[in-house]
Amino acid sequence: MPAYEEDLAEFSRYNTQVLGISVDNVPSLEAWAKNMGGLSYPLLSDFWPHGQVSLKYGILREEGLCERALFVVDKQGILRYIDIHPIGDQPDNAQIFEVLRKLS
C-alpha cells in the first residue's frame, strides 16, 4: 500500500482513483493505516457481510482471507485488468501504469 501512496501523482496523471480493500474490519484497517503513517486514498472494509466483494471478484480464500490482487476498472465499470499474485509479493507499479497507458 505504501508503494501506491508514493506513486499517487503518477496515478493521477491517468485520472485514476486508487482504492484499497480488505476483509478486515474498519477499526483494524484504521489501526493498520495509522501504523503505516496514514494513507491519502480510501481504504475499504469488505468485512460484513464478510468478503462479499472479494467473493464476487473470485479472490476470497476458503479460510476467509482474500488473495492479494490488483484490478483496473474503467469509468464504465468494465474490468480491464486483473493481477493475482502471492500475498507476500509487491508487484511493480510499472505494470499497472503500462495497463493505464494502453487504456488512455
N, C-alpha and C positions, 0 to 999 in steps of 0.2 A: 504494500500500500504506500509506503514512503516513496517508492520509485515513481508512482503515478503523481504524487504530490509534487515531486521535483520537476516533473515534465508537464505540469498543468498549462503553462504558457504554450507549449507545442500542441497539446490537445486543443486548446482554444483556437489556434490557427486553423484547425479543421472544423471549427464550430461544433465541437464535441463536448458532451456532458459526461464526466466520469462519475460513476456510482459504484460504491462497494456494497455488497450484500452478504449476509452471513446468517446461519441458522441459530446464532446466539441471541440471547435476549438483549433488550435495549440497555439495561444497566451494565451488562458485560461489555457490550460494544463501546459504550461511553467510557468505561474504565480503560479499555484497551486503547482507544484513540487518544485518551489523555496521557496514558503511559508512553505513547509514541510522540508526544508533543503536539497532538491535535491534527486534525485533517480539515482542509477547507472545502472538501467536496462531500456530498451526502453519503452516509453510511447507513444502510437499511437493514432492518431485522426481519428475517424470514422465520420467526420463532413460533408464531401462532396464527393459524394452525401450522404446526411445526413442519417447516420445509416445503410448503405447498408450491412456492415459486421454484425452488430447486428441483422438486419433483417434476413440474411441468417442463423444465429445461433439461430433464434427464440426467441430473448430476447429484441427486440425493442418494447417499450410500445406505445400505441396509441398517447400519448402526446409528443412523440419524445425522451423520455429518454430511457435508457436501464436498464434492471434488473442488479442486482449485481450477477455475475456468474463466475464460475471457469471452465475452460476447460483444459483437458490434451490431447494434440495431439501428437501422436508418430512421429518418424522420417519418416515414410511412409505417413504421413498426415492423419492417421486414428484417429478419435475422440475416445478416450478411457475412458474419464470420464467427467461427467457434474454435476455441483452442482449449482443450482439456489436457492438463499436464500434471505430473507428480506434485503432490501437495508441498513438498519441500523445495521445489524449483520456482525461481522467479524468472518468468520469461522476459526477454529483452523488449523494451518498448518499441524498438525499431521495427519489429514485426507488425505491431499494431499501426504504427504510423504509415507503413507501406500499404496496409489494407485501406487506411483512411485516404491516402493519396489516390489510390485506384478508384475509390468511391466518389472523389471530388469531381 
